[in-house]
Amino acid sequence: MLAAMPRPATSPSPPGDASPRDRGDACPGTLRLHRADDGALARVRVPGGLLTAVQADALGALAGSLGDGELHLTSRGNVQLRGLGPDCGGELADRLGEAGLLPSARHERIRNIVASPLSGLDGRGARDVGPWLSALDALLCAGDRTAGLSGRFLFVLDDGRGDVDALGGDVTLLAQDDGTALLRIGTARTAVRIPGAQAPQAALLAAGTFLDQASGTGAWRVSDLPGGAGSLLDEVVRRLRATGTGTTSTEDRACPRSSDGPAPGVVTGPHDGAALSVGIPLGRVGPAQWRSLTDTARHRGRGELRLTPWRGVVVPGVERRRAAGLLDDLGATGLVVGPGSPWAGVGACIGRPGCAKSLADVRAQAADAVGAVGPLPVYWSGCERRCGHPRGEWVDVVATSDGHRISLVRGEVRDAPVSVPDSPGGLAAAVAAARRARG
């Protein structure tokens, strides 16, 4: 029986810090739990966010019997179970394994793959990246070497629309209209064109090359490498050519990127069916909400859920004529089903009392200010670490010792922050003003 091994979490480095890490990777998983103030925490990797209804039922049952009853979605489309007992690791691992959510004990923390959530559903992408997802996950779990990747190393599979490409993966595959794929290392604009059929193998090769260059440096991600993404890409190209992988050519390409996830509502495409896209307020799903999603997937859809990196859920395969009614039913449970919801675009870290480092109960504060609507998303953080914050353009609200600091973030550019003392009305007004600001 597999047992949990609670260890303290490693704090992420400040934004822009590319120095090598000088201590081991303590990223939590399902076999190594993290001890939080509200109990032990398990992070279940869900490659591409894809869950069968049976797996979704298993997660809901585990949250109810071992945890706090809720499922917590992450910014990588994974699931966290919180409020776990310190000695539940063996039962947790056994039940996850029975549900097919733990295919390899050695690789469970490195199955970090995000994929375009609407791929193959709305007709917008260059190709359905589902086959890439299953192939890459199988390759990762089959290799001894890949077990050496850190729990933070991220693979991104973008179907060409640029949504998950904007999340800043370590190895990114971007589908192209001509059937090829662009392989990007880190966040560099320079990419390598490869045959689409060989894309998963190329991503695996890139990860292995990273491990070779990271050896002895303490690097967990591409941004930590002393030589940066450029030198890694050069070596990846050399190795690809040595394997006879098509004609690879580097190119500078202004790839379209959008940090927006699927909008809540009914999703239609060039097919008879439809999908339902819903948002999860603060990424926290209660038992009744989760049952409504799993029941809809099982009885009205095709038996699967897709978790998104924007803390949402997509239910594919519903009948188009019934889609609007099913969406209303989901909305009745408190899920976000349209842009008019006051929860649309609102996110927060766990805050107090779950995190000892947090300076405030930011989820409660976000709920108090939920009427502060605006076109820009807003994310509340309990401390400077900003765990789980979005990318792109957003309003950054950070708790401080004497109030909050609010700033507008546009990619790598951050406006001068405004300090706001603790005052529910004043804080809500300041957040509302920031969410409406553009320029």
C-alpha positions as CSV (number, residue, x, y, z in Angstrom):
1,M,0.0,0.0,0.0
2,L,1.3,3.5,-0.9
3,A,1.5,5.9,1.9
4,A,1.5,9.7,1.9
5,M,4.6,11.6,2.9
6,P,3.6,15.0,4.1
7,R,6.3,17.6,3.5
8,P,6.4,21.4,3.5
9,A,5.7,23.2,0.3
10,T,8.5,25.0,-1.6
11,S,7.7,28.6,-2.2
12,P,7.9,29.6,-5.8
13,S,10.5,32.2,-6.8
14,P,9.5,35.8,-7.4
15,P,8.4,36.6,-11.0
16,G,11.4,36.9,-13.3
17,D,13.7,34.9,-11.0
18,A,15.5,32.3,-13.2
19,S,18.1,31.2,-10.7
20,P,18.6,27.5,-10.1
21,R,16.8,26.0,-7.1
22,D,19.0,24.9,-4.3
23,R,16.6,22.4,-2.7
24,G,14.5,19.5,-3.8
25,D,11.2,19.7,-5.6
26,A,8.5,19.5,-3.0
27,C,5.6,20.0,-5.4
28,P,2.6,18.0,-3.9
29,G,1.0,15.0,-5.6
30,T,-1.2,12.1,-4.6
31,L,1.7,10.1,-3.0
32,R,3.4,13.0,-1.4
33,L,0.9,15.2,0.4
34,H,1.4,18.8,1.5
35,R,0.5,19.7,5.0
36,A,-1.6,22.9,5.0
37,D,-3.4,24.7,7.8
38,D,-6.7,23.1,6.9
39,G,-5.3,19.5,6.7
40,A,-3.3,17.6,4.2
41,L,-3.6,18.5,0.5
42,A,-3.3,16.1,-2.5
43,R,-2.9,17.3,-6.1
44,V,-4.3,14.9,-8.6
45,R,-2.8,15.4,-12.1
46,V,-5.4,15.2,-14.8
47,P,-3.6,15.4,-18.2
48,G,-5.4,17.7,-20.5
49,G,-8.1,18.0,-17.9
50,L,-9.9,15.0,-19.3
51,L,-12.0,12.9,-16.9
52,T,-14.4,10.1,-17.5
53,A,-17.6,10.2,-15.5
54,V,-16.4,7.3,-13.5
55,Q,-13.2,9.1,-12.6
56,A,-15.1,12.2,-11.8
57,D,-17.4,10.2,-9.4
58,A,-14.3,8.8,-7.7
59,L,-12.9,12.2,-7.1
60,G,-16.2,13.4,-5.7
61,A,-16.4,10.4,-3.4
62,L,-12.9,10.9,-2.1
63,A,-13.5,14.5,-1.4
64,G,-16.5,13.5,0.7
65,S,-15.1,10.6,2.5
66,L,-11.5,11.8,3.1
67,G,-11.5,15.5,2.5
68,D,-13.5,18.7,3.1
69,G,-16.2,17.6,0.6
70,E,-15.2,20.0,-2.1
71,L,-13.0,19.7,-5.2
72,H,-10.6,22.5,-5.9
73,L,-9.6,23.2,-9.5
74,T,-6.1,24.5,-10.3
75,S,-4.7,26.8,-12.9
76,R,-3.4,23.8,-14.8
77,G,-6.7,22.0,-15.0
78,N,-5.8,19.6,-12.2
79,V,-7.8,18.8,-9.0
80,Q,-6.8,19.3,-5.4
81,L,-8.3,17.5,-2.5
82,R,-8.1,19.5,0.8
83,G,-8.7,18.9,4.4
84,L,-7.4,15.3,4.2
85,G,-6.3,13.4,7.3
86,P,-2.6,12.8,7.7
87,D,-2.9,9.0,7.5
88,C,-5.2,8.7,4.5
89,G,-2.4,8.3,1.9
90,G,-2.7,4.6,1.4
91,E,-6.5,4.6,0.9
92,L,-6.3,7.6,-1.3
93,A,-3.7,6.0,-3.6
94,D,-5.6,2.8,-3.8
95,R,-8.8,4.4,-4.8
96,L,-7.2,6.7,-7.3
97,G,-5.5,3.7,-8.8
98,E,-8.8,1.8,-9.1
99,A,-10.3,4.8,-11.0
100,G,-7.4,4.9,-13.4
101,L,-6.1,8.2,-12.1
102,L,-2.8,6.9,-10.9
103,P,-1.4,4.9,-13.9
104,S,2.3,5.2,-12.6
105,A,3.4,5.9,-9.1
106,R,6.8,7.0,-10.4
107,H,5.4,9.5,-12.8
108,E,2.2,10.8,-11.1
109,R,3.7,14.3,-10.4
110,I,5.1,14.9,-13.8
111,R,1.9,14.3,-15.8
112,N,1.5,18.0,-16.2
113,I,-0.2,18.5,-19.6
114,V,-2.6,21.2,-20.5
115,A,-4.6,21.1,-23.8
116,S,-7.0,23.4,-25.6
117,P,-10.3,22.5,-23.8
118,L,-12.5,23.0,-26.9
119,S,-10.3,21.1,-29.2
120,G,-12.4,19.1,-31.6
121,L,-15.6,20.6,-30.4
122,D,-16.1,24.0,-31.9
123,G,-14.3,23.7,-35.3
124,R,-11.9,26.5,-34.5
125,G,-8.6,24.7,-34.0
126,A,-6.3,23.4,-36.7
127,R,-6.6,19.9,-35.4
128,D,-8.0,17.9,-32.5
129,V,-5.1,17.5,-30.0
130,G,-6.7,14.6,-28.2
131,P,-4.5,12.0,-29.9
132,W,-1.4,14.0,-29.0
133,L,-2.6,14.1,-25.4
134,S,-3.1,10.3,-25.0
135,A,0.2,9.6,-26.9
136,L,2.3,12.0,-24.9
137,D,0.9,10.9,-21.5
138,A,1.6,7.3,-22.4
139,L,5.2,8.2,-23.4
140,L,5.8,10.1,-20.2
141,C,4.6,7.2,-18.0
142,A,6.6,4.6,-20.0
143,G,10.0,6.2,-19.6
144,D,12.4,5.8,-16.7
145,R,14.1,9.1,-17.5
146,T,11.0,11.3,-17.5
147,A,10.4,10.4,-13.8
148,G,13.3,12.9,-13.2
149,L,11.2,15.9,-14.4
150,S,10.0,18.3,-11.7
151,G,6.4,18.6,-10.6
152,R,6.3,22.0,-12.2
153,F,7.5,21.2,-15.7
154,L,4.6,21.9,-18.0
155,F,3.7,20.5,-21.4
156,V,1.2,22.5,-23.5
157,L,-0.8,21.1,-26.4
158,D,-2.5,24.0,-28.3
159,D,-4.8,23.2,-31.2
160,G,-3.8,26.4,-33.0
161,R,-6.1,28.9,-31.4
162,G,-3.4,30.1,-29.0
163,D,-5.4,29.7,-25.8
164,V,-3.2,27.4,-23.7
165,D,-0.1,28.5,-25.7
166,A,-0.4,31.7,-23.6
167,L,0.0,29.8,-20.4
168,G,3.8,29.6,-20.8
169,G,4.7,25.9,-21.0
170,D,8.2,24.5,-20.9
171,V,7.5,22.4,-24.0
172,T,4.6,23.5,-26.3
173,L,3.1,21.9,-29.4
174,L,1.1,24.3,-31.5
175,A,-1.0,22.7,-34.3
176,Q,-0.9,24.2,-37.7
177,D,-3.4,24.3,-40.6
178,D,-1.1,22.3,-42.9
179,G,-0.9,19.3,-40.6
180,T,2.5,20.2,-39.1
181,A,3.2,21.4,-35.5
182,L,5.3,24.1,-34.1
183,L,7.5,23.0,-31.2
184,R,8.3,25.8,-28.8
185,I,10.7,25.7,-25.9
186,G,9.9,27.9,-23.0
187,T,8.2,31.2,-23.8
188,A,10.5,32.1,-26.7
189,R,8.9,33.2,-30.0
190,T,11.3,31.0,-32.0
191,A,9.8,27.7,-32.9
192,V,10.6,24.5,-34.8
193,R,8.3,23.1,-37.5
194,I,7.9,19.4,-37.2
195,P,5.5,16.8,-38.8
196,G,2.3,16.6,-36.8
197,A,2.4,12.8,-36.6
198,Q,5.7,13.0,-34.7
199,A,4.7,15.8,-32.3
200,P,4.4,13.7,-29.1
201,Q,7.7,12.0,-29.7
202,A,9.4,15.4,-30.3
203,A,7.9,16.8,-27.1
204,L,9.4,13.8,-25.2
205,L,12.8,14.3,-26.8
206,A,12.7,18.0,-25.8
207,A,12.0,17.0,-22.2
208,G,14.9,14.6,-22.2
209,T,17.1,17.2,-23.6
210,F,16.1,19.6,-20.9
211,L,17.0,16.9,-18.3
212,D,20.5,16.6,-19.8
213,Q,21.1,20.3,-19.7
214,A,19.5,20.7,-16.3
215,S,21.7,18.1,-14.7
216,G,23.8,19.6,-11.9
217,T,22.1,23.1,-12.2
218,G,19.1,22.6,-10.0
219,A,16.8,23.8,-12.7
220,W,13.2,22.7,-12.5
221,R,11.9,24.5,-15.6
222,V,13.3,25.9,-18.8
223,S,13.4,29.4,-17.4
224,D,15.9,28.1,-14.7
225,L,18.5,26.9,-17.2
226,P,21.7,28.9,-17.2
227,G,21.7,28.9,-21.0
228,G,18.0,29.7,-21.3
229,A,15.6,28.4,-23.9
230,G,17.8,29.3,-26.9
231,S,20.6,26.9,-26.2
232,L,18.1,24.1,-25.4
233,L,16.2,24.7,-28.6
234,D,19.4,24.4,-30.6
235,E,20.2,21.0,-29.1
236,V,16.6,19.8,-29.6
237,V,16.9,20.7,-33.3
238,R,20.2,18.8,-33.6
239,R,18.7,15.7,-31.9
240,L,15.5,15.9,-34.0
241,R,17.6,15.9,-37.2
242,A,19.7,13.0,-35.9
243,T,16.5,11.0,-35.6
244,G,15.4,11.8,-39.1
245,T,12.3,13.8,-37.9
246,G,11.3,15.4,-41.1
247,T,12.7,18.8,-42.2
248,T,12.9,21.0,-39.1
249,S,13.4,24.7,-39.6
250,T,13.5,27.4,-37.0
251,E,11.4,30.4,-37.6
252,D,10.3,33.6,-35.8
253,R,6.6,33.5,-35.8
254,A,4.1,35.9,-34.2
255,C,1.8,33.1,-33.0
256,P,-1.6,34.3,-32.0
257,R,-2.0,34.1,-28.2
258,S,-5.0,34.7,-26.0
259,S,-5.1,34.2,-22.3
260,D,-8.9,33.8,-22.4
261,G,-10.4,30.4,-21.7
262,P,-13.8,29.1,-23.0
263,A,-16.6,31.6,-22.4
264,P,-19.4,30.2,-20.2
265,G,-22.4,29.1,-22.3
266,V,-23.4,26.7,-25.0
267,V,-20.5,25.7,-27.4
268,T,-21.5,24.7,-30.9
269,G,-19.5,23.7,-34.0
270,P,-19.6,22.0,-37.3
271,H,-21.5,19.0,-35.9
272,D,-24.9,18.0,-34.6
273,G,-23.9,18.0,-30.9
274,A,-23.0,20.8,-28.5
275,A,-20.9,21.3,-25.4
276,L,-21.6,23.1,-22.2
277,S,-19.0,25.5,-20.7
278,V,-19.3,26.5,-17.1
279,G,-17.2,28.5,-14.7
280,I,-16.5,27.4,-11.1
281,P,-16.7,30.3,-8.6
282,L,-13.2,30.6,-7.1
283,G,-12.4,27.1,-8.5
284,R,-14.2,25.4,-5.6
285,V,-16.9,22.8,-6.5
286,G,-19.3,21.6,-3.9
287,P,-20.8,18.1,-3.9
288,A,-24.2,19.1,-5.4
289,Q,-22.5,21.0,-8.2
290,W,-20.1,18.2,-9.0
291,R,-23.0,15.7,-9.1
292,S,-24.9,17.9,-11.5
293,L,-21.8,18.0,-13.8
294,T,-21.1,14.3,-13.6
295,D,-24.8,13.4,-14.1
296,T,-25.1,15.6,-17.1
297,A,-21.9,14.1,-18.6
298,R,-23.1,10.6,-18.0
299,H,-26.8,10.8,-19.0
300,R,-26.8,13.8,-21.4
301,G,-23.3,13.9,-22.8
302,R,-20.7,11.4,-23.9
303,G,-19.5,10.5,-20.4
304,E,-16.6,12.9,-20.0
305,L,-15.7,16.2,-18.4
306,R,-12.9,18.5,-19.5
307,L,-11.4,20.7,-16.7
308,T,-9.9,23.9,-18.0
309,P,-6.8,25.9,-16.8
310,W,-9.2,28.8,-16.1
311,R,-11.0,26.8,-13.4
312,G,-13.9,25.9,-15.6
313,V,-15.5,22.6,-16.8
314,V,-16.6,21.7,-20.3
315,V,-19.3,18.9,-20.8
316,P,-19.0,17.6,-24.4
317,G,-21.5,15.7,-26.5
318,V,-24.9,17.0,-25.4
319,E,-27.9,17.3,-27.8
320,R,-27.9,20.8,-29.3
321,R,-31.7,21.2,-28.8
322,R,-31.4,20.4,-25.1
323,A,-28.2,22.4,-24.4
324,A,-29.8,25.6,-23.2
325,G,-32.0,23.8,-20.7
326,L,-29.2,21.7,-19.4
327,L,-27.1,24.9,-19.0
328,D,-29.8,26.5,-17.0
329,D,-30.0,23.4,-14.7
330,L,-26.2,23.7,-14.1
331,G,-26.6,27.4,-13.4
332,A,-29.3,26.7,-10.8
333,T,-26.5,25.0,-8.7
334,G,-24.5,28.2,-8.6
335,L,-22.1,27.5,-11.5
336,V,-21.2,30.3,-13.9
337,V,-23.1,29.8,-17.1
338,G,-22.9,33.2,-18.8
339,P,-20.9,36.4,-18.9
340,G,-23.5,38.2,-16.8
341,S,-22.6,36.3,-13.7
342,P,-20.9,38.4,-11.0
343,W,-18.4,35.6,-10.6
344,A,-17.2,35.7,-14.2
345,G,-13.5,36.4,-14.3
346,V,-13.1,36.3,-10.5
347,G,-10.3,34.1,-9.0
348,A,-8.4,33.7,-5.7
349,C,-5.8,31.6,-4.0
350,I,-6.9,29.5,-1.0
351,G,-6.1,32.3,1.5
352,R,-6.8,32.0,5.2
353,P,-7.5,29.7,7.0
354,G,-6.1,27.1,4.6
355,C,-2.7,28.7,4.0
356,A,-0.4,29.8,6.8
357,K,1.4,32.3,4.6
358,S,-1.8,34.2,3.6
359,L,-2.4,37.5,5.2
360,A,-6.2,37.5,4.7
361,D,-9.2,35.4,3.9
362,V,-9.1,36.5,0.3
363,R,-11.9,34.2,-0.9
364,A,-14.3,35.8,1.6
365,Q,-13.1,39.3,0.5
366,A,-13.6,38.3,-3.1
367,A,-17.1,37.2,-2.3
368,D,-17.8,40.5,-0.5
369,A,-16.6,42.4,-3.6
370,V,-18.2,40.1,-6.2
371,G,-20.4,42.9,-7.4
372,A,-17.3,44.8,-8.6
373,V,-17.8,43.7,-12.2
374,G,-15.8,44.8,-15.2
375,P,-14.3,43.5,-18.4
376,L,-11.0,42.6,-16.9
377,P,-10.5,39.4,-14.8
378,V,-9.4,40.0,-11.2
379,Y,-7.3,37.7,-9.0
380,W,-7.0,37.9,-5.2
381,S,-3.8,36.7,-3.6
382,G,-3.2,36.3,0.1
383,C,0.5,37.0,-0.2
384,E,3.3,38.0,-2.6
385,R,3.6,34.5,-4.0
386,R,0.3,34.9,-6.0
387,C,-0.2,31.2,-6.2
388,G,-2.4,30.2,-9.2
389,H,-2.6,33.7,-10.7
390,P,-3.7,34.0,-14.4
391,R,-1.7,35.2,-17.4
392,G,-2.3,38.0,-19.9
393,E,-4.2,41.1,-18.7
394,W,-5.7,41.0,-15.3
395,V,-6.3,43.0,-12.1
396,D,-3.9,41.9,-9.3
397,V,-5.2,42.2,-5.8
398,V,-2.6,41.3,-3.1
399,A,-3.2,41.3,0.7
400,T,-0.7,43.2,2.7
401,S,-0.1,43.7,6.4
402,D,-2.3,46.9,6.4
403,G,-4.7,46.4,3.5
404,H,-4.3,45.5,-0.1
405,R,-2.3,46.5,-3.1
406,I,-4.0,46.7,-6.5
407,S,-2.3,46.8,-9.9
408,L,-3.1,46.2,-13.5
409,V,-1.0,43.5,-15.2
410,R,-0.6,43.4,-19.0
411,G,1.6,40.4,-19.8
412,E,5.1,41.3,-18.5
413,V,4.1,44.9,-17.7
414,R,2.7,45.9,-14.4
415,D,1.2,49.3,-13.7
416,A,2.2,51.2,-10.5
417,P,0.2,49.7,-7.7
418,V,-2.4,51.5,-5.6
419,S,-2.6,50.8,-1.9
420,V,-6.1,50.4,-0.4
421,P,-6.6,50.1,3.4
422,D,-9.0,47.5,4.8
423,S,-12.5,48.7,4.1
424,P,-15.1,46.4,2.4
425,G,-16.8,49.3,0.5
426,G,-13.5,51.0,-0.4
427,L,-11.9,47.8,-1.5
428,A,-14.8,46.8,-3.7
429,A,-14.9,50.3,-5.3
430,A,-11.1,50.2,-6.0
431,V,-11.4,46.7,-7.6
432,A,-14.3,47.8,-9.7
433,A,-12.4,50.8,-11.0
434,A,-9.3,48.7,-11.8
435,R,-11.4,46.1,-13.6
436,R,-12.9,48.8,-15.9
437,A,-9.5,50.4,-16.6
438,R,-7.8,49.9,-19.9
439,G,-5.2,51.8,-21.8
